[in-house]
């Protein structure tokens, strides 16, 4: 039975996704980083990241919500608040 992921687990998973999709080193992906300003991630890559995050964390990230997720911390918070604990 899986538990809801911790903030660090989500951050690590997100960093891995970002590294896979856009090649930004995991050490660069920190909570305060802005996807556009700091990490230079475009909207198309953000959609890819969102799809991968949905698959990895089992949360639905609607397109209108994706526009509001500006920083790495925003995505971590969104996943934490929308992730359902696995059913036993």
Gaussian input, Z-matrix of N, CA and C with variables (Angstrom, degrees):
# hf/3-21g

backbone

0 1
 N
 C     1     B1
 C     2     B2     1     A1
 N     3     B3     2     A2     1     D1
 C     4     B4     3     A3     2     D2
 C     5     B5     4     A4     3     D3
 N     6     B6     5     A5     4     D4
 C     7     B7     6     A6     5     D5
 C     8     B8     7     A7     6     D6
 N     9     B9     8     A8     7     D7
 C    10    B10     9     A9     8     D8
 C    11    B11    10    A10     9     D9
 N    12    B12    11    A11    10    D10
 C    13    B13    12    A12    11    D11
 C    14    B14    13    A13    12    D12
 N    15    B15    14    A14    13    D13
 C    16    B16    15    A15    14    D14
 C    17    B17    16    A16    15    D15
 N    18    B18    17    A17    16    D16
 C    19    B19    18    A18    17    D17
 C    20    B20    19    A19    18    D18
 N    21    B21    20    A20    19    D19
 C    22    B22    21    A21    20    D20
 C    23    B23    22    A22    21    D21
 N    24    B24    23    A23    22    D22
 C    25    B25    24    A24    23    D23
 C    26    B26    25    A25    24    D24
 N    27    B27    26    A26    25    D25
 C    28    B28    27    A27    26    D26
 C    29    B29    28    A28    27    D27
 N    30    B30    29    A29    28    D28
 C    31    B31    30    A30    29    D29
 C    32    B32    31    A31    30    D30
 N    33    B33    32    A32    31    D31
 C    34    B34    33    A33    32    D32
 C    35    B35    34    A34    33    D33
 N    36    B36    35    A35    34    D34
 C    37    B37    36    A36    35    D35
 C    38    B38    37    A37    36    D36
 N    39    B39    38    A38    37    D37
 C    40    B40    39    A39    38    D38
 C    41    B41    40    A40    39    D39
 N    42    B42    41    A41    40    D40
 C    43    B43    42    A42    41    D41
 C    44    B44    43    A43    42    D42
 N    45    B45    44    A44    43    D43
 C    46    B46    45    A45    44    D44
 C    47    B47    46    A46    45    D45
 N    48    B48    47    A47    46    D46
 C    49    B49    48    A48    47    D47
 C    50    B50    49    A49    48    D48
 N    51    B51    50    A50    49    D49
 C    52    B52    51    A51    50    D50
 C    53    B53    52    A52    51    D51
 N    54    B54    53    A53    52    D52
 C    55    B55    54    A54    53    D53
 C    56    B56    55    A55    54    D54
 N    57    B57    56    A56    55    D55
 C    58    B58    57    A57    56    D56
 C    59    B59    58    A58    57    D57
 N    60    B60    59    A59    58    D58
 C    61    B61    60    A60    59    D59
 C    62    B62    61    A61    60    D60
 N    63    B63    62    A62    61    D61
 C    64    B64    63    A63    62    D62
 C    65    B65    64    A64    63    D63
 N    66    B66    65    A65    64    D64
 C    67    B67    66    A66    65    D65
 C    68    B68    67    A67    66    D66
 N    69    B69    68    A68    67    D67
 C    70    B70    69    A69    68    D68
 C    71    B71    70    A70    69    D69
 N    72    B72    71    A71    70    D70
 C    73    B73    72    A72    71    D71
 C    74    B74    73    A73    72    D72
 N    75    B75    74    A74    73    D73
 C    76    B76    75    A75    74    D74
 C    77    B77    76    A76    75    D75
 N    78    B78    77    A77    76    D76
 C    79    B79    78    A78    77    D77
 C    80    B80    79    A79    78    D78
 N    81    B81    80    A80    79    D79
 C    82    B82    81    A81    80    D80
 C    83    B83    82    A82    81    D81
 N    84    B84    83    A83    82    D82
 C    85    B85    84    A84    83    D83
 C    86    B86    85    A85    84    D84
 N    87    B87    86    A86    85    D85
 C    88    B88    87    A87    86    D86
 C    89    B89    88    A88    87    D87
 N    90    B90    89    A89    88    D88
 C    91    B91    90    A90    89    D89
 C    92    B92    91    A91    90    D90
 N    93    B93    92    A92    91    D91
 C    94    B94    93    A93    92    D92
 C    95    B95    94    A94    93    D93
 N    96    B96    95    A95    94    D94
 C    97    B97    96    A96    95    D95
 C    98    B98    97    A97    96    D96
 N    99    B99    98    A98    97    D97
 C   100   B100    99    A99    98    D98
 C   101   B101   100   A100    99    D99
 N   102   B102   101   A101   100   D100
 C   103   B103   102   A102   101   D101
 C   104   B104   103   A103   102   D102
 N   105   B105   104   A104   103   D103
 C   106   B106   105   A105   104   D104
 C   107   B107   106   A106   105   D105
 N   108   B108   107   A107   106   D106
 C   109   B109   108   A108   107   D107
 C   110   B110   109   A109   108   D108
 N   111   B111   110   A110   109   D109
 C   112   B112   111   A111   110   D110
 C   113   B113   112   A112   111   D111
 N   114   B114   113   A113   112   D112
 C   115   B115   114   A114   113   D113
 C   116   B116   115   A115   114   D114
 N   117   B117   116   A116   115   D115
 C   118   B118   117   A117   116   D116
 C   119   B119   118   A118   117   D117
 N   120   B120   119   A119   118   D118
 C   121   B121   120   A120   119   D119
 C   122   B122   121   A121   120   D120
 N   123   B123   122   A122   121   D121
 C   124   B124   123   A123   122   D122
 C   125   B125   124   A124   123   D123
 N   126   B126   125   A125   124   D124
 C   127   B127   126   A126   125   D125
 C   128   B128   127   A127   126   D126
 N   129   B129   128   A128   127   D127
 C   130   B130   129   A129   128   D128
 C   131   B131   130   A130   129   D129
 N   132   B132   131   A131   130   D130
 C   133   B133   132   A132   131   D131
 C   134   B134   133   A133   132   D132
 N   135   B135   134   A134   133   D133
 C   136   B136   135   A135   134   D134
 C   137   B137   136   A136   135   D135
 N   138   B138   137   A137   136   D136
 C   139   B139   138   A138   137   D137
 C   140   B140   139   A139   138   D138
 N   141   B141   140   A140   139   D139
 C   142   B142   141   A141   140   D140
 C   143   B143   142   A142   141   D141
 N   144   B144   143   A143   142   D142
 C   145   B145   144   A144   143   D143
 C   146   B146   145   A145   144   D144
 N   147   B147   146   A146   145   D145
 C   148   B148   147   A147   146   D146
 C   149   B149   148   A148   147   D147
 N   150   B150   149   A149   148   D148
 C   151   B151   150   A150   149   D149
 C   152   B152   151   A151   150   D150
 N   153   B153   152   A152   151   D151
 C   154   B154   153   A153   152   D152
 C   155   B155   154   A154   153   D153
 N   156   B156   155   A155   154   D154
 C   157   B157   156   A156   155   D155
 C   158   B158   157   A157   156   D156
 N   159   B159   158   A158   157   D157
 C   160   B160   159   A159   158   D158
 C   161   B161   160   A160   159   D159
 N   162   B162   161   A161   160   D160
 C   163   B163   162   A162   161   D161
 C   164   B164   163   A163   162   D162
 N   165   B165   164   A164   163   D163
 C   166   B166   165   A165   164   D164
 C   167   B167   166   A166   165   D165
 N   168   B168   167   A167   166   D166
 C   169   B169   168   A168   167   D167
 C   170   B170   169   A169   168   D168
 N   171   B171   170   A170   169   D169
 C   172   B172   171   A171   170   D170
 C   173   B173   172   A172   171   D171
 N   174   B174   173   A173   172   D172
 C   175   B175   174   A174   173   D173
 C   176   B176   175   A175   174   D174
 N   177   B177   176   A176   175   D175
 C   178   B178   177   A177   176   D176
 C   179   B179   178   A178   177   D177
 N   180   B180   179   A179   178   D178
 C   181   B181   180   A180   179   D179
 C   182   B182   181   A181   180   D180
 N   183   B183   182   A182   181   D181
 C   184   B184   183   A183   182   D182
 C   185   B185   184   A184   183   D183
 N   186   B186   185   A185   184   D184
 C   187   B187   186   A186   185   D185
 C   188   B188   187   A187   186   D186
 N   189   B189   188   A188   187   D187
 C   190   B190   189   A189   188   D188
 C   191   B191   190   A190   189   D189
 N   192   B192   191   A191   190   D190
 C   193   B193   192   A192   191   D191
 C   194   B194   193   A193   192   D192
 N   195   B195   194   A194   193   D193
 C   196   B196   195   A195   194   D194
 C   197   B197   196   A196   195   D195
 N   198   B198   197   A197   196   D196
 C   199   B199   198   A198   197   D197
 C   200   B200   199   A199   198   D198
 N   201   B201   200   A200   199   D199
 C   202   B202   201   A201   200   D200
 C   203   B203   202   A202   201   D201
 N   204   B204   203   A203   202   D202
 C   205   B205   204   A204   203   D203
 C   206   B206   205   A205   204   D204
 N   207   B207   206   A206   205   D205
 C   208   B208   207   A207   206   D206
 C   209   B209   208   A208   207   D207
 N   210   B210   209   A209   208   D208
 C   211   B211   210   A210   209   D209
 C   212   B212   211   A211   210   D210
 N   213   B213   212   A212   211   D211
 C   214   B214   213   A213   212   D212
 C   215   B215   214   A214   213   D213
 N   216   B216   215   A215   214   D214
 C   217   B217   216   A216   215   D215
 C   218   B218   217   A217   216   D216
 N   219   B219   218   A218   217   D217
 C   220   B220   219   A219   218   D218
 C   221   B221   220   A220   219   D219
 N   222   B222   221   A221   220   D220
 C   223   B223   222   A222   221   D221
 C   224   B224   223   A223   222   D222
 N   225   B225   224   A224   223   D223
 C   226   B226   225   A225   224   D224
 C   227   B227   226   A226   225   D225
 N   228   B228   227   A227   226   D226
 C   229   B229   228   A228   227   D227
 C   230   B230   229   A229   228   D228
 N   231   B231   230   A230   229   D229
 C   232   B232   231   A231   230   D230
 C   233   B233   232   A232   231   D231
 N   234   B234   233   A233   232   D232
 C   235   B235   234   A234   233   D233
 C   236   B236   235   A235   234   D234
 N   237   B237   236   A236   235   D235
 C   238   B238   237   A237   236   D236
 C   239   B239   238   A238   237   D237
 N   240   B240   239   A239   238   D238
 C   241   B241   240   A240   239   D239
 C   242   B242   241   A241   240   D240
 N   243   B243   242   A242   241   D241
 C   244   B244   243   A243   242   D242
 C   245   B245   244   A244   243   D243
 N   246   B246   245   A245   244   D244
 C   247   B247   246   A246   245   D245
 C   248   B248   247   A247   246   D246
 N   249   B249   248   A248   247   D247
 C   250   B250   249   A249   248   D248
 C   251   B251   250   A250   249   D249
 N   252   B252   251   A251   250   D250
 C   253   B253   252   A252   251   D251
 C   254   B254   253   A253   252   D252
 N   255   B255   254   A254   253   D253
 C   256   B256   255   A255   254   D254
 C   257   B257   256   A256   255   D255
 N   258   B258   257   A257   256   D256
 C   259   B259   258   A258   257   D257
 C   260   B260   259   A259   258   D258
 N   261   B261   260   A260   259   D259
 C   262   B262   261   A261   260   D260
 C   263   B263   262   A262   261   D261

   B1=1.4619
   B2=1.5262
   B3=1.3075
   B4=1.4677
   B5=1.5229
   B6=1.3088
   B7=1.4556
   B8=1.5259
   B9=1.3169
   B10=1.4547
   B11=1.5352
   B12=1.3162
   B13=1.4633
   B14=1.5303
   B15=1.3232
   B16=1.4596
   B17=1.5242
   B18=1.3153
   B19=1.4658
   B20=1.5275
   B21=1.3323
   B22=1.4643
   B23=1.5291
   B24=1.3311
   B25=1.4698
   B26=1.5306
   B27=1.3283
   B28=1.4667
   B29=1.5280
   B30=1.3289
   B31=1.4665
   B32=1.5268
   B33=1.3272
   B34=1.4652
   B35=1.5277
   B36=1.3299
   B37=1.4627
   B38=1.5103
   B39=1.3186
   B40=1.4593
   B41=1.5296
   B42=1.3218
   B43=1.4674
   B44=1.5277
   B45=1.3242
   B46=1.4620
   B47=1.5310
   B48=1.3245
   B49=1.4696
   B50=1.5305
   B51=1.3378
   B52=1.4700
   B53=1.5285
   B54=1.3266
   B55=1.4585
   B56=1.5279
   B57=1.3369
   B58=1.4737
   B59=1.5244
   B60=1.3242
   B61=1.4677
   B62=1.5215
   B63=1.3239
   B64=1.4689
   B65=1.5251
   B66=1.3283
   B67=1.4599
   B68=1.5130
   B69=1.3302
   B70=1.4670
   B71=1.5262
   B72=1.3239
   B73=1.4589
   B74=1.5230
   B75=1.3262
   B76=1.4694
   B77=1.5215
   B78=1.3275
   B79=1.4698
   B80=1.5271
   B81=1.3416
   B82=1.4667
   B83=1.5278
   B84=1.3324
   B85=1.4652
   B86=1.5296
   B87=1.3247
   B88=1.4618
   B89=1.5293
   B90=1.3422
   B91=1.4641
   B92=1.5215
   B93=1.3218
   B94=1.4711
   B95=1.5295
   B96=1.3214
   B97=1.4646
   B98=1.5302
   B99=1.3325
   B100=1.4582
   B101=1.5287
   B102=1.3336
   B103=1.4638
   B104=1.5274
   B105=1.3241
   B106=1.4575
   B107=1.5184
   B108=1.3311
   B109=1.4673
   B110=1.5282
   B111=1.3349
   B112=1.4643
   B113=1.5285
   B114=1.3296
   B115=1.4639
   B116=1.5257
   B117=1.3358
   B118=1.4665
   B119=1.5335
   B120=1.3328
   B121=1.4555
   B122=1.5288
   B123=1.3288
   B124=1.4649
   B125=1.5313
   B126=1.3184
   B127=1.4629
   B128=1.5259
   B129=1.3177
   B130=1.4578
   B131=1.5302
   B132=1.3218
   B133=1.4655
   B134=1.5248
   B135=1.3311
   B136=1.4734
   B137=1.5232
   B138=1.3295
   B139=1.4711
   B140=1.5264
   B141=1.3319
   B142=1.4661
   B143=1.5312
   B144=1.3190
   B145=1.4706
   B146=1.5307
   B147=1.3332
   B148=1.4640
   B149=1.5260
   B150=1.3324
   B151=1.4722
   B152=1.5299
   B153=1.3207
   B154=1.4652
   B155=1.5316
   B156=1.3366
   B157=1.4704
   B158=1.5252
   B159=1.3359
   B160=1.4660
   B161=1.5264
   B162=1.3287
   B163=1.4650
   B164=1.5268
   B165=1.3269
   B166=1.4628
   B167=1.5272
   B168=1.3243
   B169=1.4665
   B170=1.5190
   B171=1.3251
   B172=1.4604
   B173=1.5162
   B174=1.3310
   B175=1.4716
   B176=1.5210
   B177=1.2954
   B178=1.4632
   B179=1.5237
   B180=1.3290
   B181=1.4652
   B182=1.5307
   B183=1.3467
   B184=1.4654
   B185=1.5262
   B186=1.3428
   B187=1.4722
   B188=1.5224
   B189=1.3423
   B190=1.4686
   B191=1.5240
   B192=1.3260
   B193=1.4667
   B194=1.5291
   B195=1.3165
   B196=1.4600
   B197=1.5275
   B198=1.3211
   B199=1.4682
   B200=1.5268
   B201=1.3281
   B202=1.4628
   B203=1.5274
   B204=1.3084
   B205=1.4627
   B206=1.5247
   B207=1.3235
   B208=1.4731
   B209=1.5281
   B210=1.3308
   B211=1.4623
   B212=1.5262
   B213=1.3160
   B214=1.4637
   B215=1.5277
   B216=1.3235
   B217=1.4715
   B218=1.5286
   B219=1.3395
   B220=1.4683
   B221=1.5275
   B222=1.3376
   B223=1.4664
   B224=1.5240
   B225=1.3282
   B226=1.4700
   B227=1.5296
   B228=1.3402
   B229=1.4686
   B230=1.5220
   B231=1.3377
   B232=1.4622
   B233=1.5277
   B234=1.3327
   B235=1.4686
   B236=1.5215
   B237=1.3371
   B238=1.4660
   B239=1.5151
   B240=1.3239
   B241=1.4622
   B242=1.5323
   B243=1.3277
   B244=1.4680
   B245=1.5123
   B246=1.3234
   B247=1.4550
   B248=1.5231
   B249=1.2999
   B250=1.4692
   B251=1.5056
   B252=1.3282
   B253=1.4693
   B254=1.5247
   B255=1.3228
   B256=1.4628
   B257=1.5261
   B258=1.3059
   B259=1.4678
   B260=1.5287
   B261=1.3181
   B262=1.4647
   B263=1.5111
   A1=109.06
   A2=116.35
   A3=121.48
   A4=109.95
   A5=114.75
   A6=121.12
   A7=108.36
   A8=115.78
   A9=119.78
   A10=106.89
   A11=116.54
   A12=121.43
   A13=111.05
   A14=115.21
   A15=120.24
   A16=109.20
   A17=115.36
   A18=120.78
   A19=110.45
   A20=117.05
   A21=120.58
   A22=111.12
   A23=117.48
   A24=120.46
   A25=110.81
   A26=115.92
   A27=119.91
   A28=109.51
   A29=116.65
   A30=121.16
   A31=110.67
   A32=117.21
   A33=121.09
   A34=111.20
   A35=115.74
   A36=120.15
   A37=111.72
   A38=116.03
   A39=121.60
   A40=110.43
   A41=116.46
   A42=121.10
   A43=110.40
   A44=116.48
   A45=120.66
   A46=110.69
   A47=116.83
   A48=121.83
   A49=110.12
   A50=116.36
   A51=121.26
   A52=110.18
   A53=117.19
   A54=121.26
   A55=110.23
   A56=117.02
   A57=121.40
   A58=111.87
   A59=117.22
   A60=121.01
   A61=113.02
   A62=117.74
   A63=119.40
   A64=114.28
   A65=117.54
   A66=120.54
   A67=114.92
   A68=116.87
   A69=119.89
   A70=107.43
   A71=115.95
   A72=120.89
   A73=111.16
   A74=114.91
   A75=120.53
   A76=112.86
   A77=116.98
   A78=119.94
   A79=112.03
   A80=116.60
   A81=121.02
   A82=112.36
   A83=116.74
   A84=121.26
   A85=108.49
   A86=115.38
   A87=121.47
   A88=108.44
   A89=118.00
   A90=120.70
   A91=115.44
   A92=117.62
   A93=119.26
   A94=112.97
   A95=118.66
   A96=121.02
   A97=111.47
   A98=114.43
   A99=121.76
   A100=106.97
   A101=116.42
   A102=120.02
   A103=112.54
   A104=117.25
   A105=120.79
   A106=111.38
   A107=117.19
   A108=121.46
   A109=113.24
   A110=116.38
   A111=119.65
   A112=113.50
   A113=116.14
   A114=119.80
   A115=112.67
   A116=116.80
   A117=122.32
   A118=112.04
   A119=115.85
   A120=122.32
   A121=108.11
   A122=116.93
   A123=120.37
   A124=111.19
   A125=115.51
   A126=120.22
   A127=112.13
   A128=117.95
   A129=120.72
   A130=110.32
   A131=116.27
   A132=120.20
   A133=111.00
   A134=116.74
   A135=120.08
   A136=110.71
   A137=117.04
   A138=120.24
   A139=109.30
   A140=117.31
   A141=121.01
   A142=110.77
   A143=116.09
   A144=121.11
   A145=109.53
   A146=116.34
   A147=120.69
   A148=111.38
   A149=116.92
   A150=120.86
   A151=110.10
   A152=116.60
   A153=120.37
   A154=111.01
   A155=116.94
   A156=121.34
   A157=110.16
   A158=116.68
   A159=120.51
   A160=109.90
   A161=116.28
   A162=120.57
   A163=111.04
   A164=116.34
   A165=119.94
   A166=112.59
   A167=116.78
   A168=119.80
   A169=113.82
   A170=117.04
   A171=119.90
   A172=114.25
   A173=116.41
   A174=120.22
   A175=108.57
   A176=115.70
   A177=121.58
   A178=107.87
   A179=117.04
   A180=121.10
   A181=107.06
   A182=117.66
   A183=119.71
   A184=111.06
   A185=115.96
   A186=120.79
   A187=112.23
   A188=116.94
   A189=118.71
   A190=111.23
   A191=117.39
   A192=121.68
   A193=109.87
   A194=117.04
   A195=121.80
   A196=111.39
   A197=116.59
   A198=120.58
   A199=112.32
   A200=117.30
   A201=121.39
   A202=112.99
   A203=117.22
   A204=121.00
   A205=108.82
   A206=114.95
   A207=120.80
   A208=113.10
   A209=116.59
   A210=119.81
   A211=110.45
   A212=114.72
   A213=120.77
   A214=109.13
   A215=116.83
   A216=121.55
   A217=111.12
   A218=117.54
   A219=120.42
   A220=110.63
   A221=116.35
   A222=119.79
   A223=110.37
   A224=117.24
   A225=120.73
   A226=109.59
   A227=116.78
   A228=120.89
   A229=111.55
   A230=116.28
   A231=120.44
   A232=110.17
   A233=116.27
   A234=120.27
   A235=110.01
   A236=116.69
   A237=119.91
   A238=112.03
   A239=117.45
   A240=119.45
   A241=112.53
   A242=117.28
   A243=119.68
   A244=114.04
   A245=116.62
   A246=120.45
   A247=109.24
   A248=115.79
   A249=119.99
   A250=108.81
   A251=117.37
   A252=118.34
   A253=108.94
   A254=115.02
   A255=119.12
   A256=110.43
   A257=114.64
   A258=118.76
   A259=108.72
   A260=115.67
   A261=119.17
   A262=110.65
   D1=121.53
   D2=-177.25
   D3=-83.14
   D4=143.28
   D5=175.00
   D6=-91.92
   D7=165.33
   D8=172.13
   D9=-65.77
   D10=135.65
   D11=-176.56
   D12=-64.79
   D13=146.55
   D14=175.37
   D15=-78.69
   D16=165.71
   D17=178.27
   D18=-55.95
   D19=-41.96
   D20=-178.86
   D21=-67.23
   D22=-39.34
   D23=178.48
   D24=-64.27
   D25=-40.77
   D26=178.34
   D27=-65.45
   D28=-45.38
   D29=179.28
   D30=-59.61
   D31=-44.96
   D32=179.19
   D33=-62.80
   D34=-43.84
   D35=179.29
   D36=-64.14
   D37=-41.75
   D38=179.38
   D39=-65.35
   D40=-42.37
   D41=178.46
   D42=-60.56
   D43=-39.75
   D44=178.92
   D45=-66.26
   D46=-42.79
   D47=177.89
   D48=-60.23
   D49=-47.59
   D50=-178.79
   D51=-63.01
   D52=-40.68
   D53=177.34
   D54=-61.46
   D55=-45.44
   D56=-179.78
   D57=-63.14
   D58=-43.20
   D59=-172.89
   D60=-82.02
   D61=-46.11
   D62=-175.43
   D63=-116.99
   D64=-1.46
   D65=174.30
   D66=74.26
   D67=24.76
   D68=176.54
   D69=-90.07
   D70=127.76
   D71=-177.50
   D72=-55.51
   D73=139.33
   D74=-177.33
   D75=-56.68
   D76=-31.32
   D77=-179.32
   D78=-67.33
   D79=-20.42
   D80=179.26
   D81=-80.60
   D82=-18.29
   D83=-174.59
   D84=-88.90
   D85=95.56
   D86=-179.89
   D87=-120.41
   D88=158.17
   D89=-172.72
   D90=-53.99
   D91=-35.71
   D92=-174.37
   D93=-81.51
   D94=-7.20
   D95=-176.32
   D96=-71.29
   D97=134.88
   D98=175.43
   D99=-89.54
   D100=132.85
   D101=-176.04
   D102=-59.47
   D103=-43.42
   D104=-176.12
   D105=-82.01
   D106=-53.24
   D107=-173.26
   D108=-72.18
   D109=-43.42
   D110=-173.92
   D111=-93.91
   D112=-39.62
   D113=-174.68
   D114=-101.52
   D115=-6.36
   D116=176.82
   D117=55.44
   D118=44.94
   D119=179.26
   D120=-98.49
   D121=126.30
   D122=-178.95
   D123=-84.59
   D124=172.17
   D125=-173.88
   D126=-64.97
   D127=-33.96
   D128=178.66
   D129=-65.32
   D130=-44.53
   D131=177.36
   D132=-64.78
   D133=-35.63
   D134=177.92
   D135=-61.59
   D136=-38.95
   D137=177.99
   D138=-63.62
   D139=-43.64
   D140=177.78
   D141=-60.99
   D142=-42.78
   D143=179.18
   D144=-63.07
   D145=-43.79
   D146=-179.96
   D147=-61.50
   D148=-43.79
   D149=179.37
   D150=-62.33
   D151=-44.36
   D152=179.07
   D153=-64.69
   D154=-39.25
   D155=178.74
   D156=-66.18
   D157=-39.60
   D158=177.46
   D159=-59.73
   D160=-44.57
   D161=179.89
   D162=-65.22
   D163=-44.63
   D164=-175.65
   D165=-71.14
   D166=-40.32
   D167=-172.95
   D168=-104.52
   D169=-5.99
   D170=177.24
   D171=68.32
   D172=33.30
   D173=176.80
   D174=-119.33
   D175=150.98
   D176=176.60
   D177=-94.78
   D178=126.10
   D179=177.42
   D180=-113.99
   D181=97.09
   D182=-179.41
   D183=-64.26
   D184=151.69
   D185=-178.06
   D186=-55.91
   D187=-41.60
   D188=-178.81
   D189=-66.63
   D190=-28.57
   D191=177.11
   D192=-76.30
   D193=-37.25
   D194=-178.48
   D195=-56.87
   D196=-37.75
   D197=178.71
   D198=-61.71
   D199=-25.90
   D200=-178.68
   D201=-86.61
   D202=-10.30
   D203=-177.72
   D204=-90.62
   D205=93.83
   D206=-172.60
   D207=-93.05
   D208=-31.71
   D209=-176.54
   D210=-119.84
   D211=165.53
   D212=177.07
   D213=-57.73
   D214=-41.57
   D215=179.94
   D216=-62.13
   D217=-36.46
   D218=177.68
   D219=-58.55
   D220=-43.67
   D221=-179.75
   D222=-68.33
   D223=-42.75
   D224=178.01
   D225=-57.44
   D226=-47.42
   D227=179.60
   D228=-62.22
   D229=-41.75
   D230=-179.43
   D231=-62.21
   D232=-46.71
   D233=179.86
   D234=-61.37
   D235=-45.65
   D236=-179.25
   D237=-60.22
   D238=-40.83
   D239=-175.29
   D240=-81.43
   D241=-15.09
   D242=-177.69
   D243=-113.70
   D244=-6.06
   D245=-178.43
   D246=-76.43
   D247=130.44
   D248=177.51
   D249=-95.92
   D250=137.05
   D251=175.55
   D252=-62.95
   D253=142.82
   D254=179.45
   D255=-61.73
   D256=142.68
   D257=179.40
   D258=-79.61
   D259=139.59
   D260=-178.53
   D261=-86.28

